[in-house]
Amino acid sequence: MIDPAVPPEPPVPPAPPSPREPGFLLTVYRYLLAGSLPARAVIMAALTLALTVPLGLIGGVVNDRQTFQKEATQNITESWGGSQTFTGPMLALPYRGKETDKYSRTLTLLPEKLTINGRILPEQRRRGLFAVTVYATTLDVVAEFRTKAIEAAFSDGRLLDWQHASLEIGVTDVRSIDAGKVDVDGQTSEWMAGSGRLLASLRAAIGSASVAAAETITVRFQISLAGSKNFAITPLGLRTEATIMSPWPSPSFTGRNLPTTQSIDRDGFRATWITSHLGRPYSQLWDSATPDNDPSSMTVINSSFGVTLLSPVDAYRETDRAIKYGIMFIGLTLAASLIVEMATGSRPHLMQYGLIGLALCIFYLLLLSLSEQIGFGPAYVVSAAAVVMQAAIYSWALHRRRAAALAFGMVLACLYAGLYSLLQLEDVALLAGSLMLFSVLSLAMWFTRNLHRTSPV
């Protein structure tokens, strides 16, 4: 029997649910928000990788501008003239065999000695924003031919037609050629359009009794050509001496032979080639009836030597090279921001660091757009100064410490100066970049040597 004076026991409340273990992503998120130094370093690394996206977009703009530049260059060279290769002169003699009375074959004699003195005058042609280097060159040519080689080859009774003997020269592009008269042992002759072959663009009739009787034929003439980028000479002589002068300060010597002597300074260059017939794959006497002794045009052209007029600074190429250092540059800048944060004790927001990174990306866009107007060097100085001032002022607004802002600005200015030095180097750019990274890493190790004493790991 239940005692009515005793109250009933209250019901036992249900046990609260046990807390769930946080997931991996939630744990990482809380760790990053904790504000520890390793967490901030992870955020900086992730932000650096994220900024590769705008860098890639700016790189696409550079590629588009380079495509437009190539189109402008092609349009100008199609109107002015392309790369030129001068070949000649050659003495062409029709002949016939004993079994026929038609002079249907040709014997081509190359000069015993060939001397060429040329001067290249470069100039700039513009198409919109793009400037293209073209040139006009004038050649003074002296060639000596020895006819004894012909007499020895035709001792079997074949007959030469000296009355229709001619000189032939070849150029790659005949649209802008100006040739005066040719002097052959004191007698002058006019140049005429040739057969259209690459090695016979112009011809001059020199057939006469005096030429047929001479043992040595001396030819003198002057020719002017217009072209772009590259100029070359084919060494047809048994001994060829060629000298090229130009006020262009940055030549690149190309072809089968390099200059025997050369001098290059700010006022231009002078180069001299001296070659012999032993270094080329064809002989001094060509016979159209003998395929083995009648080289193709490309075989002759490939033996040429010459010079390419290089542009010392190409804004698009230099900007593209600068973008390739973008990840390293942004990473070093954000690392400097992290060191300033450690020194001041402030904790800027992630978005504020993102704005600093975007400012570094905008630098490359400023560099590209300004270099099209004022040149690469001045554009680099203006763009770097603008970004350094912007970043230093923003750093002062974040930390409210003038010394820290000035130090950050100085670090950024030194990074820009180092990047410019790398862009100006060609042969030792990799070595200089490696030494710069080693130096920066050494400084970072020095400034963080006492980190374990003040911050938990």
C-alpha positions as CSV (number, residue, x, y, z in Angstrom):
1,M,0.0,0.0,0.0
2,I,1.4,3.4,-1.1
3,D,1.8,6.0,1.6
4,P,0.0,9.2,0.4
5,A,2.3,11.4,2.4
6,V,5.4,10.5,0.3
7,P,5.5,12.5,-3.1
8,P,6.3,10.5,-6.2
9,E,9.8,10.7,-7.7
10,P,10.2,13.2,-10.6
11,P,10.8,11.6,-14.0
12,V,14.5,11.4,-15.1
13,P,15.2,13.8,-18.0
14,P,16.7,12.3,-21.1
15,A,20.5,12.5,-21.4
16,P,21.7,15.2,-23.8
17,P,23.1,14.0,-27.1
18,S,26.9,13.5,-27.1
19,P,28.7,16.2,-29.1
20,R,29.8,15.0,-32.6
21,E,33.4,15.0,-33.5
22,P,34.2,17.9,-35.9
23,G,35.0,16.9,-39.5
24,F,38.4,17.3,-41.2
25,L,37.4,20.4,-43.2
26,L,35.9,22.1,-40.1
27,T,39.1,21.4,-38.1
28,V,41.2,22.9,-40.9
29,Y,38.9,25.9,-41.1
30,R,39.1,26.6,-37.3
31,Y,42.9,26.2,-37.5
32,L,43.2,28.8,-40.2
33,L,41.0,31.2,-38.3
34,A,43.1,30.7,-35.1
35,G,45.6,33.3,-36.3
36,S,48.8,31.2,-35.6
37,L,51.9,31.8,-37.7
38,P,51.7,28.5,-39.5
39,A,48.0,29.1,-40.3
40,R,48.9,32.6,-41.7
41,A,51.7,31.1,-43.8
42,V,49.2,28.5,-45.3
43,I,46.8,31.4,-46.2
44,M,49.7,33.3,-47.9
45,A,50.7,30.2,-49.9
46,A,47.1,29.6,-51.0
47,L,46.6,33.3,-51.9
48,T,49.8,33.2,-54.0
49,L,48.5,30.3,-56.0
50,A,45.1,31.9,-56.5
51,L,46.8,35.0,-58.0
52,T,48.2,32.9,-60.8
53,V,44.7,33.3,-62.4
54,P,45.0,37.1,-63.0
55,L,48.6,36.6,-64.0
56,G,47.5,34.1,-66.6
57,L,44.9,36.5,-68.0
58,I,47.5,39.3,-68.3
59,G,49.8,36.8,-70.1
60,G,47.0,36.2,-72.5
61,V,46.8,39.9,-73.2
62,V,50.5,39.9,-73.9
63,N,50.1,37.0,-76.4
64,D,47.3,38.9,-78.2
65,R,49.5,42.0,-78.6
66,Q,52.3,39.9,-79.9
67,T,50.0,38.4,-82.5
68,F,48.9,41.9,-83.6
69,Q,52.6,42.9,-83.8
70,K,53.4,40.0,-86.1
71,E,50.5,40.9,-88.3
72,A,51.7,44.6,-88.5
73,T,55.2,43.3,-89.3
74,Q,54.0,41.1,-92.0
75,N,51.9,44.0,-93.6
76,I,54.9,46.3,-93.6
77,T,57.4,43.8,-95.0
78,E,54.9,42.8,-97.8
79,S,55.0,46.5,-98.9
80,W,58.6,47.3,-98.2
81,G,60.5,44.1,-98.7
82,G,61.4,41.0,-96.7
83,S,64.7,39.4,-95.8
84,Q,67.2,39.8,-98.7
85,T,70.0,37.5,-99.9
86,F,72.3,38.9,-102.6
87,T,73.8,36.3,-105.0
88,G,76.2,37.2,-107.8
89,P,77.5,38.2,-110.2
90,M,77.7,35.1,-112.4
91,L,78.9,34.9,-116.0
92,A,76.4,32.9,-118.1
93,L,77.4,31.6,-121.5
94,P,75.2,29.7,-123.9
95,Y,76.8,26.8,-125.8
96,R,76.0,23.9,-128.1
97,G,77.5,20.5,-128.7
98,K,79.0,19.2,-132.0
99,E,75.9,17.2,-132.8
100,T,73.5,20.2,-132.8
101,D,73.4,23.8,-134.0
102,K,71.3,25.2,-131.2
103,Y,72.8,27.0,-128.3
104,S,70.3,25.4,-125.8
105,R,72.6,24.8,-122.9
106,T,74.3,27.2,-120.4
107,L,77.6,27.4,-118.8
108,T,77.8,29.5,-115.6
109,L,81.2,30.8,-114.4
110,L,81.7,32.1,-110.9
111,P,84.2,34.9,-110.2
112,E,87.8,34.3,-109.3
113,K,87.7,37.1,-106.7
114,L,84.6,38.8,-105.4
115,T,84.7,42.0,-103.3
116,I,81.5,43.5,-101.8
117,N,81.3,46.6,-99.6
118,G,77.9,47.3,-98.2
119,R,76.2,49.8,-96.0
120,I,72.9,49.1,-94.2
121,L,70.8,52.1,-93.2
122,P,67.9,51.1,-90.8
123,E,64.8,53.0,-90.2
124,Q,61.5,52.6,-88.4
125,R,58.1,52.1,-90.0
126,R,55.0,52.2,-87.9
127,R,51.6,50.5,-88.3
128,G,49.4,51.8,-85.5
129,L,51.1,51.2,-82.2
130,F,53.7,48.9,-83.6
131,A,57.1,49.9,-85.0
132,V,59.0,47.7,-87.4
133,T,62.7,48.0,-88.3
134,V,63.4,48.0,-92.0
135,Y,66.5,48.9,-94.0
136,A,67.9,50.1,-97.2
137,T,71.4,48.8,-98.3
138,T,73.8,49.9,-101.0
139,L,76.4,47.4,-102.3
140,D,79.6,48.2,-104.3
141,V,80.5,45.0,-106.1
142,V,83.8,44.2,-107.9
143,A,84.2,40.7,-109.5
144,E,87.0,39.2,-111.6
145,F,86.4,36.3,-113.9
146,R,89.1,34.0,-115.4
147,T,88.1,32.5,-118.7
148,K,90.9,29.8,-118.7
149,A,88.6,27.5,-116.8
150,I,86.1,27.7,-119.7
151,E,88.7,27.0,-122.3
152,A,89.9,23.9,-120.5
153,A,86.4,22.6,-120.1
154,F,85.5,23.1,-123.8
155,S,88.5,21.5,-125.4
156,D,86.3,18.7,-126.7
157,G,84.8,20.8,-129.5
158,R,81.7,22.3,-127.9
159,L,81.1,25.9,-129.1
160,L,80.4,28.9,-126.9
161,D,78.2,31.8,-127.9
162,W,80.2,34.8,-126.6
163,Q,77.9,37.2,-128.4
164,H,75.1,36.3,-126.1
165,A,77.1,36.2,-122.9
166,S,75.5,37.9,-119.9
167,L,76.0,38.7,-116.3
168,E,73.3,37.5,-113.8
169,I,72.6,38.5,-110.2
170,G,70.0,37.2,-107.8
171,V,68.1,38.8,-104.9
172,T,65.3,37.3,-102.8
173,D,62.9,40.2,-103.2
174,V,63.0,42.3,-106.4
175,R,60.2,44.7,-105.6
176,S,62.5,47.4,-104.2
177,I,65.7,47.0,-106.2
178,D,67.6,49.9,-107.8
179,A,70.6,49.0,-110.0
180,G,72.5,51.4,-112.2
181,K,74.8,50.5,-115.0
182,V,77.4,47.7,-114.9
183,D,81.0,48.4,-116.0
184,V,82.7,45.5,-117.8
185,D,86.3,46.3,-118.6
186,G,85.4,49.9,-119.3
187,Q,82.3,49.2,-121.3
188,T,78.9,49.9,-119.7
189,S,75.7,47.9,-120.0
190,E,72.2,48.2,-118.6
191,W,70.6,45.7,-116.1
192,M,67.3,44.1,-117.3
193,A,64.8,41.8,-115.8
194,G,66.1,38.3,-115.6
195,S,64.6,34.9,-116.1
196,G,62.7,35.1,-112.8
197,R,64.8,32.4,-111.1
198,L,66.0,33.0,-107.6
199,L,69.6,33.2,-108.8
200,A,68.9,35.3,-112.0
201,S,66.7,38.2,-110.9
202,L,68.6,40.7,-113.1
203,R,70.8,40.2,-116.2
204,A,73.0,42.4,-118.3
205,A,74.1,41.6,-121.8
206,I,77.9,41.9,-122.1
207,G,78.6,39.9,-125.3
208,S,81.4,41.5,-127.5
209,A,84.6,40.6,-129.3
210,S,86.7,42.2,-126.6
211,V,85.0,40.2,-123.8
212,A,85.5,37.0,-125.8
213,A,89.2,37.7,-126.2
214,A,90.0,38.7,-122.7
215,E,91.6,36.3,-120.2
216,T,90.3,38.3,-117.2
217,I,87.0,40.1,-117.1
218,T,86.5,42.7,-114.4
219,V,83.0,43.7,-113.5
220,R,82.0,46.7,-111.3
221,F,78.5,47.9,-110.4
222,Q,76.4,49.3,-107.6
223,I,73.1,48.1,-106.5
224,S,70.6,49.3,-103.8
225,L,68.1,47.0,-102.0
226,A,65.3,47.5,-99.5
227,G,64.5,44.8,-97.0
228,S,63.7,44.0,-93.4
229,K,65.2,42.0,-90.5
230,N,68.0,40.1,-92.3
231,F,70.5,40.7,-95.0
232,A,72.8,38.0,-96.4
233,I,75.5,37.6,-99.1
234,T,76.3,34.4,-101.0
235,P,80.1,33.8,-101.3
236,L,80.4,32.9,-105.0
237,G,84.0,33.9,-105.4
238,L,87.0,31.6,-105.3
239,R,87.9,34.1,-102.7
240,T,85.2,36.3,-101.3
241,E,85.8,39.5,-99.2
242,A,82.6,41.2,-97.9
243,T,82.4,44.2,-95.6
244,I,79.1,45.4,-94.1
245,M,78.7,48.6,-92.0
246,S,75.6,50.0,-90.3
247,P,74.7,52.4,-87.5
248,W,72.6,49.7,-85.9
249,P,74.1,48.9,-82.5
250,S,72.7,45.3,-82.0
251,P,73.5,43.0,-84.9
252,S,73.3,39.2,-84.8
253,F,75.6,37.6,-87.3
254,T,74.1,34.5,-89.0
255,G,74.7,32.1,-91.8
256,R,77.4,29.5,-92.8
257,N,80.3,31.8,-91.8
258,L,80.9,34.2,-89.0
259,P,82.8,37.4,-89.6
260,T,86.6,37.2,-89.7
261,T,86.8,40.6,-87.9
262,Q,84.0,42.6,-86.3
263,S,83.6,45.7,-84.2
264,I,80.3,46.7,-82.4
265,D,79.7,49.8,-80.3
266,R,76.9,52.3,-79.6
267,D,77.5,53.9,-83.0
268,G,76.9,50.7,-85.0
269,F,78.9,47.8,-86.3
270,R,81.4,46.9,-89.0
271,A,82.0,43.3,-90.0
272,T,84.3,41.7,-92.6
273,W,84.0,38.1,-94.0
274,I,86.9,36.4,-95.9
275,T,85.9,33.0,-97.3
276,S,87.2,30.6,-99.9
277,H,85.5,28.1,-102.2
278,L,86.6,25.2,-100.1
279,G,83.8,25.8,-97.6
280,R,80.9,25.5,-99.9
281,P,79.1,22.6,-101.6
282,Y,79.4,23.7,-105.3
283,S,82.2,24.3,-107.8
284,Q,83.3,27.4,-109.8
285,L,81.8,26.2,-113.1
286,W,78.2,25.0,-113.5
287,D,77.0,23.1,-116.5
288,S,73.2,22.9,-117.2
289,A,73.7,19.7,-119.1
290,T,75.3,18.0,-116.1
291,P,72.9,17.8,-113.1
292,D,75.6,16.8,-110.7
293,N,77.5,20.0,-111.6
294,D,74.5,22.3,-111.6
295,P,73.5,23.1,-107.9
296,S,70.0,24.0,-107.0
297,S,69.1,27.5,-105.9
298,M,68.6,26.5,-102.3
299,T,72.0,24.8,-102.2
300,V,73.6,28.1,-103.2
301,I,71.5,30.2,-100.9
302,N,72.2,28.0,-97.9
303,S,75.9,28.9,-98.2
304,S,75.3,32.6,-97.5
305,F,76.3,34.6,-94.5
306,G,74.9,37.9,-93.2
307,V,73.4,39.9,-90.3
308,T,70.1,40.2,-88.6
309,L,69.1,43.6,-87.1
310,L,67.9,42.7,-83.7
311,S,65.6,44.9,-81.6
312,P,67.5,45.5,-78.4
313,V,64.3,45.7,-76.2
314,D,61.0,44.3,-77.3
315,A,58.3,45.4,-74.9
316,Y,56.1,42.3,-75.3
317,R,59.0,39.9,-74.9
318,E,60.3,41.7,-71.8
319,T,56.8,41.9,-70.3
320,D,56.3,38.2,-71.0
321,R,59.6,37.4,-69.2
322,A,58.5,39.6,-66.3
323,I,55.3,37.6,-65.9
324,K,57.2,34.4,-65.7
325,Y,58.8,35.7,-62.5
326,G,55.3,36.8,-61.2
327,I,54.7,33.9,-58.8
328,M,58.1,34.3,-57.2
329,F,57.6,38.0,-57.0
330,I,54.2,37.8,-55.4
331,G,55.3,35.1,-53.0
332,L,58.2,37.2,-51.8
333,T,56.0,40.3,-51.4
334,L,53.4,38.4,-49.3
335,A,56.2,36.9,-47.2
336,A,57.5,40.4,-46.5
337,S,53.9,41.4,-45.5
338,L,53.9,38.5,-43.1
339,I,57.2,39.7,-41.5
340,V,55.7,43.2,-41.1
341,E,52.7,41.6,-39.5
342,M,54.9,39.7,-37.0
343,A,56.8,42.9,-36.2
344,T,53.7,45.1,-35.6
345,G,51.5,42.5,-34.0
346,S,48.5,43.4,-36.2
347,R,46.4,40.9,-38.1
348,P,45.1,42.2,-41.5
349,H,42.2,40.5,-43.1
350,L,42.7,38.0,-45.8
351,M,41.0,40.3,-48.3
352,Q,43.5,43.1,-47.5
353,Y,46.3,40.7,-48.5
354,G,44.4,39.8,-51.6
355,L,44.2,43.5,-52.6
356,I,48.0,43.8,-52.2
357,G,48.4,40.8,-54.5
358,L,46.1,42.2,-57.1
359,A,48.1,45.4,-57.1
360,L,51.2,43.4,-57.9
361,C,49.2,41.8,-60.8
362,I,48.1,45.2,-62.1
363,F,51.7,46.2,-62.3
364,Y,52.2,43.9,-65.3
365,L,49.1,45.4,-67.0
366,L,50.4,48.9,-66.4
367,L,53.8,47.9,-67.7
368,L,52.4,46.5,-70.9
369,S,50.1,49.4,-71.7
370,L,52.7,52.1,-70.9
371,S,55.5,50.4,-72.7
372,E,53.5,50.6,-76.0
373,Q,53.5,54.4,-75.5
374,I,56.8,55.4,-73.9
375,G,59.1,52.4,-74.2
376,F,59.8,49.5,-71.8
377,G,62.4,51.2,-69.5
378,P,60.4,54.4,-68.6
379,A,57.2,52.3,-68.4
380,Y,58.8,50.0,-65.9
381,V,60.0,52.9,-63.7
382,V,56.6,54.5,-63.7
383,S,54.6,51.3,-63.1
384,A,56.9,50.1,-60.3
385,A,56.9,53.6,-58.6
386,A,53.1,53.7,-58.7
387,V,52.7,50.2,-57.2
388,V,55.3,50.8,-54.5
389,M,53.7,54.0,-53.4
390,Q,50.2,52.4,-53.4
391,A,51.4,49.4,-51.4
392,A,53.3,51.5,-48.9
393,I,50.4,53.8,-48.2
394,Y,48.0,50.8,-47.9
395,S,50.5,49.2,-45.5
396,W,50.5,52.3,-43.3
397,A,46.7,52.4,-43.3
398,L,46.6,48.7,-42.1
399,H,49.3,48.9,-39.4
400,R,49.3,52.6,-38.6
401,R,53.1,52.5,-38.3
402,R,55.2,54.7,-40.5
403,A,58.4,52.8,-40.1
404,A,56.8,49.5,-41.0
405,A,55.2,51.1,-44.1
406,L,58.5,52.6,-45.2
407,A,60.3,49.3,-44.6
408,F,57.6,47.4,-46.7
409,G,57.9,50.0,-49.5
410,M,61.7,49.7,-49.5
411,V,61.5,45.9,-49.7
412,L,59.1,46.1,-52.6
413,A,61.3,48.7,-54.4
414,C,64.3,46.4,-54.0
415,L,62.3,43.5,-55.4
416,Y,61.3,45.6,-58.5
417,A,64.9,46.7,-59.0
418,G,66.1,43.1,-58.8
419,L,63.4,42.0,-61.3
420,Y,64.5,44.7,-63.7
421,S,68.1,43.6,-63.5
422,L,67.0,40.1,-64.3
423,L,65.1,41.2,-67.3
424,Q,68.1,43.1,-68.7
425,L,70.4,40.0,-68.4
426,E,70.5,37.4,-71.1
427,D,73.2,34.9,-70.7
428,V,73.4,35.0,-66.9
429,A,69.8,35.6,-66.0
430,L,69.4,32.1,-64.5
431,L,72.5,32.5,-62.4
432,A,71.4,36.0,-61.2
433,G,67.9,34.7,-60.3
434,S,69.3,31.8,-58.4
435,L,71.6,34.0,-56.4
436,M,68.8,36.5,-55.7
437,L,66.5,33.7,-54.3
438,F,69.3,32.4,-52.2
439,S,69.9,35.8,-50.7
440,V,66.2,36.4,-50.0
441,L,66.0,33.0,-48.3
442,S,69.0,33.7,-46.2
443,L,67.5,37.0,-45.0
444,A,64.2,35.3,-44.2
445,M,66.1,32.7,-42.1
446,W,67.9,35.5,-40.3
447,F,64.7,37.4,-39.4
448,T,62.9,34.3,-38.2
449,R,65.8,32.8,-36.2
450,N,64.0,33.7,-32.9
451,L,60.6,32.7,-34.0
452,H,60.3,29.6,-31.8
453,R,60.8,31.8,-28.6
454,T,57.9,34.0,-29.2
455,S,55.3,32.0,-31.1
456,P,53.9,28.5,-30.5
457,V,54.3,25.9,-33.2
